[in-house]
Structure formats: C-alpha cells, structure tokens
Amino acid sequence: MTSKTDESARRMIEGADPYLLIATLASYGAEGTLLDEAMPHAMRGIADRTAADLPADLRARLTERALAHVARGNAQPLHPSDPGWRRIVDFAAGAPVPEEYVDMLMEEASLWPRRLYQSKIPTAAVKRTPEVAIVGAGLSGIGLGVYLKKAGIPFTIYEKNPRPGGTWYDNRYPGCGVDTASHIYSFSFALNPSWKRYFSKQGDLLDYIETCIDRFDLRPHIRFGATVSDTRYDEKDRRWRFAIDADGATTQHDADVLVSAVGQLNVPSVPRLKGLDTFKGEVVHTAEWRPEIDYAGKRVALIGSGASAVQLGPSIAPSVAKLTAFQRSPQWLSSRPLYHQPVREEDLWLFENVKSYMNWYRMTLFWQFGDRLYPTLMMEEGPDGLRASAQSDGVRELFTNYIRDKLADRPDLMEKVVPDYPPMAKRIPIDFGWFDMLKRDNVELVSDGIDRIESDAVVTADGRRHEVDLIVLATGFEATRMLQTVPVKGRDGMELQKVWSGDDPRAYLGIMVPGFPNFFIMYGPNTNLGHGGSLIFQIECQARYVASAISHLASTGADEIEVSKEACDAYNRELDQLLDRTVWNAPGVSNWFKNSRGRIATNSPWRLVDYWQKTRSFDPSVCNVD
C-alpha cells in the first residue's frame, strides 16, 4: 500500500525540472544512463528545452531514481576532482560552458565550497590578531562578517539604524523588492530553500538578513544605533581612530583595520527643482518612505521613471485619485514571467528535500543571467566608430516588441516610452506593471521637463500646471559621491573625499586606495553590476579578498597593508579602457553611473569571471606590507 507521503513525494518529483533533476542525480553518480539519454535534448538550451521533449519512459525512470535518492538521504557527491562534473555542468547549462567558468559556477552554486570561506587561520600561524571595525550592517557588512568569523578574526560591525539591512532597511516604499532572482540574490554559504517568491520583496530580504545574522552568530558583533564619524589613521600607532555617536553620547574607539560597508546607494539624490521648498503638501523620497504616508484618494506626482518608480507607481495607482508620472527619459523594461509569482509548491518541496536540486537551479540562473549577457554591454566597431553590438540590437528589438504588445491600443504612449538609446546603457528594471499602469484612466505620463514647483502644483516647460497633493521623488541616489556619510582621513590627514574630488572615486579592485593603509571598501568604486549576475556575488568576491588580506596581516605579523599607487593606477587605466567600450558611454546617454565629468564611476566593466579571478586571494605584490 502506498502512503500519502509517498504519493506526495512522487507528485512533487514529477513536477520537477527533469534536466535539473538529472544533473542532481548525476552529481551523486546516481543517474545511471539518464544523462547520456537526455543529453541531446538538454543541449537545445535552457530556454528551448522542455520536459515534454523527453521520452515518457525516461521520465518514469527518472522519477524512480529521484525517489530512491531522497530516501537514501546520506549520499555523498562526486569529489570536485572527478572529471564527470564537466559533462554535468554542460548538461545543466544547456550549452558547452567555457572551462574558465566551471570552478566559479560550482562555487557560486555552493556545489563546491569556497576555499577561503571554509578555512580558519591555524593558531600556530597567527602572529598577531588584528581587530576590525566594519561600518554598516547591510548585505556587505554581514557578508564580510561571516568570512571574518570563519577565519577567526575579531570584528565589530557599527550600524546607524536600529536593525540590519542597509538599503533594504531604508527603502520601504510600496512594491519595493529585488529585480534579481531570489535564488541568486543570496549568499552562496546561506542558500534559502524557503523564499516565498521568485523575486523577493523588501520584507522577505530583511528576514533573510536577520536569519543569516543568527545562523552565523553575528549579533554579538553588531552595535545598532551607532553612527561612525571622524575616522582618521594614526600613523604612529598604525591604527584607525574613530568616534561613535550612540545613545546621545560620543565615544572614541580604535581598530587595526577599518572597512566601509555603506555601499553606493545610501544617500538619496534630491533634484534641484525650483520652488520645491514652497510646496505645501508632503514631499518624500522613495528611500525615506514612511508607512504612515497617506496617498489614498490624493493627486500624486511621481518624479522619475527608474527602478523605484516602476515598482511604486503600479503599487499605488489603484488607490490614488490621480497619478501623474513625470518622465525625464523613457526606460527599457524587461519582462520576467515569474516576477509576480509565489514559488511553486513543487519547487519549495524540491529545494527542501532533494539534496543539491536547489544548487543546480541556482547554477542555471547564474549562467543564464550572468556573463552570457556581457556582449550586449560592449560596443563594437562600426563604419562611423563604436556602436551597439549586434547582440544589443537583438535585445532592443525584443524589448521594443514587448512594449508594442503591451501598448498596442495606445500609440500615443508608444511615442513617449520607447527609448532612443541602446539597452543596458541605463539600468534595466523589470516591468512591475508599469505599462499596464500607464493605461489606467487615473494615470497620466508627462514627458515635458519640469520648469518649477508651486505651492500646489508641478509646472512643466510647456506652462501646464499639474495640481498635486503629494510629491514622490523616485530619483535614485548620489551613487558617485561614495562614502560621503563616513569622512575618512588617511596618511598626512588626506581626506578621501578630496582625493576623489567628491564624485570621482577610484580604488584598486574597488577595494583599496593608496594613502589609506588597512582600509578596505565593500561595494566601492566600479563594482556595481550593470549586465547581469547578482550584487551578492560581488560582495562575496570582495569579502573573500578583504578577509584574505586581513588574514595576511595575522599570519605575517605585519602592521600595515597599503595598495601601491602604481598598482592602483595601472588597474584603473585598464578599467577605463574597458569602460570606454561599454554602452554606458554611448553618445547622448545620461545615467546615474556617470559622475559630473562624464566618467563611469559606479559600474564594473569586467566579466563576472574576470572579477572573480582577480579577487580569489589577496596579492601582496601589489601592496606595501610592513
């Protein structure tokens, strides 16, 4: 007699992606001949292969083997040196994967352990124990904390807010969420089988961060409600001095190593609109949204058309009297069928019960939405100089057709919303329902520039008054003016903001700056991703490198690590050469990646695999170590 539990397990397994299930079994040597039989179908590509392509008898045998795999429970995967991995990776990816990617994909999917993460510095090798101060308990600070704890390095994280989360704590506007798939927007060392949605909302991300803190026992290392100020390097004692403002008092502290984990997106960008201070209603930036803000039945001006606007607008449109969306320039939007969907019951069960299934799911996501998209970012030579690539043209056609389908009955809107610049030249949000929102009777899209704000209206360049009760600024962040909330002084009292001329930040690997010993930056200059992948991948690359550098201090007994000016300059020359070939620099394109000089200061031009290789371990040859 078959139990209800067995019937349920069978139903869940029959609802699995058979290609991921075969890869899962193969990684334990339990697939028999299934991999060979299914290989021709798998290699059609992830987007084109379907379960129906596979013969019924193959699917039936797969179900039985998968049930046996679940029942066995304690199966051991193939050793990382086993040559069989290579075929399994190609099979899962649906295409031959270049050799340089295999190790990275296996680590990122947590199918193989990251080398530094699993190693604690042997006690006998420790010649000194450097103390580390980390500013910020967002994803960067928490990720680095996990790496340092595993390495046995003492640290304290100072967080100005009462809770962790960083930008995910600050941004609470309606509809706020991530537009990277949940299962890759998570740490490789803390995969989450319980994501509720394929693309998570702000509250779920905060819960995940809290879970990571407790899972890795980081809470004793974090001081909440503590604002760091007046950071300066003491050259005599070779320590960082800084002040902490907390509980109404200011106290002095010091540490051997200082790490900024405040990131790029922590200071709201408020546009200089004439008369904004004369508006009698409420003005709120999306990054400063408060739950008590009442927009129901009001006339709302939404200024901006980027990611936060695309999420907030459709979320509030059904409740407002009128929503007027002011657009400086149109945005390309991508379509993700799973964006609004809760995770299927079958997937939740599979992620929880079929060992390694979620890992292979994560690997295929990372492969699909990683460096495969890189060619769309890089321009190519044309008759008149650099132009968008053929791949970019293909994406442009795809996105244009999507807009055309959404707005087939509104040609008046088509004229306003189709961009005249290549995809990727600006950040591409996922369509949260923006185009459907624009067709609502209570929504108006205004593409004329804003001339001024009056006490009860937004006045556009054509002289038209748009009367409103509430102004919402969905205008992003001062991303190029990094670390402005944490003034840092290095050797000879050098101020980092002056070294960077305010909005022209540069660093070696985005992590280290000459003249600032024992100072590291997480999510620093030119480390934001603009073509694919996940920001958390970047965070882990940087955390691994920083932890490796600090471990070098511990194992050598050195007091200082400082990147050389020569190494930093050489790195940035190479970086600039690549940046010049990206669509971010396409003629006439304005984006938040550029500083006041027109240089891309936020984004990384490297392939993911390049940055992964560059940050695998600390390289003392580029530094002065004393």
Buried (B, 14 or more C-beta within 10 A) or exposed (E): EEEEEEEEBBEBBBBBBBBBBBBBBBBBEBBBEBBEBBBEBBBEEBEEBEBEBBEEEBBEBBBEBBBEBBEEEEBEBBEEEEEBBEBBBBBBBBBEBEEEBBBBBBBBBBBBBBEBBEBEBEEEEBEEEBBBBBBBBBBBBBBBBBBBBBBBBEBBBBBBBEBBBBBBBBBBBBBBBBBBBBBBBBBBBBBBBEBBBBBBBBEBBBBBBBEBBEEBEBEEBBBBBBBBEBBBBEEEEBBBBBBBBBEEEEEEBEBBBBBBBBBBBBBBBBEEBEBBEEBEBBBBBBBBBEEEBEBEEBBBBBBBBBBBBBBBBBBBBEBBEBBBBBBBBBBBBBBBEEBEEEBEEBBBBBBEBBBBBBBBBBBBBBBBBBBBBBBBBBBEEEEEEBBBBEBBBEBBEEBBEBBEEBBEEBEEBBEBBBBEBBBBBBBBBBBBBBBBBBEBEBBEBBBBEBBBBBEBBBBBEEEEEBEBBBBBBBBBBBBBBBBBBBBBBBEEEBEBBEBBEBBBBBBBBBBBBBBBBBBBBBBBBBBBBBBBBBBBBBBBBBBBBBBBBBBBBBBBEBBBBBBBEEBBEEBBEEBBEBBBBBBBBBEEBEBBBBBEEEBBBBBBBBBBBBBBBBBBBBBBEBBBBE
